[in-house]
Amino acid sequence: MNDEFVPQWIVERKRDGAALAEADIREWIARYADGRLPDYQMAALAMAIYFRGMSPEETLALTDAMMRSGDTLSWDDLSRPTADKHSTGGIGDKLSIPLAPLVASCGVAVPMISGRGLGITGGTLDKLESIPGYDTHLDNARFRAVVDAVGCSIIGQTDRLAPADRKLYALRDVTGTVPSIPLITASILSKKLAEGAATLVFDVKCGAGAFMKTPADARALADSLLAVARGAGRHAEALVTAMDQPVGETAGNALEIAESVDLLRGAGPADALELALRLAVPMLTLSGVSPDEASARALLEKRLASGAALETFAQMVAAQGGDARVAESPETVLPQAPVLLDVAAPRAGHLARVDADGIGRAVLLLGGGRRAVTDAIDPAVGVSRLRKVGERIEKGEPLATLHARTRAEAEALVPQVLGAFSFSDEPVAAPALVL
Ligand code: URA
């Protein structure tokens, strides 16, 4: 086959709408990963895939080839089943942080490899690093030891996990080929399959603050993720969830850790708690720990009420070098911004819209996100006490509280935050969480 491997012929085949042979996809990725195939040919193929798409079989072959470009982990020696959740990302989406210890406290191991902020969406690793001492760079042996001892661990991607994706993602970012369902599927799943969890639950975000803006696109991505994950022999479930307003009441790194602690106490904002439970349920049922949804939900609520979920979080933080007192008194352990400024409602009414995108931009501008990949972020800044769509607001009541480094920075962002809120004179129903 290698004698016949002429890269431009493969590009031409995809350009003209034909399906690629599995052997050609494997050879292509092997050559791209080790540098024998140049970026310009990879970029041409990515653009052909963008326009022509891929069948589920081609997407599975691409995902598998990318997964095999690096290390793959196996958890077969663990006494517990394994599960993980992947979210396509949104504003205020801190759910991985309470979810991993919550599910682990129910007897399912959660080896979670997470990412940093992308664009205006925050990253789980950035949030966890606001806990003093928390180390996200564990090698495979330490990762395994923490999962074994505690039941969960959340770390960052190592250089050896799906390196073909790392290279291709950077190329897609600068060639207009990010929003392609087969390429997104292969990117997400090459990493998730390499991580080795037997059950995968996907939270595909849909709406103004998400990658996928329409339910049809979100549904198509969910179907593609499920087809490939199941094709690779994993148990998988997907939820398409709303990302028009931020999840919960905080956006910003340390603020989201504090809210995660509230959620692990069974308190915290109702939407975030409900979403955490909805995502946790299939992790338990597909893993075989709970026979049905009702018993999974009952077990999860029991672990929240008993403090077991919060205790597992404290153990994970301690095992990764962090200050575990964060689980008791987040306000004394986490960095605090020096300036707090309430943003007052300019009128009375029912909240009709809280634009996640606008809030995400405000957090970035406060210093909580990056303008360039090399930027350091300020863990303390962000937005808290965000009011939710459907709430009745009186004129002058706080819509949100800004946490800033200086009063000038906070005041400069008030118009940006106000612009994210719209009012209605008529009552507005709270929007559905799961679409
Ligand atoms: N997240 C990823 O890891 N890859 C994509 O292509 C999109 C989102």
Boltz pocket constraint, residues with backbone or C-beta under 6 A from the ligand:
constraints:
  - pocket:
      binder: B
      contacts: [[A, 88], [A, 169], [A, 178], [A, 183], [A, 184], [A, 185], [A, 187], [A, 188]]
      max_distance: 6.0
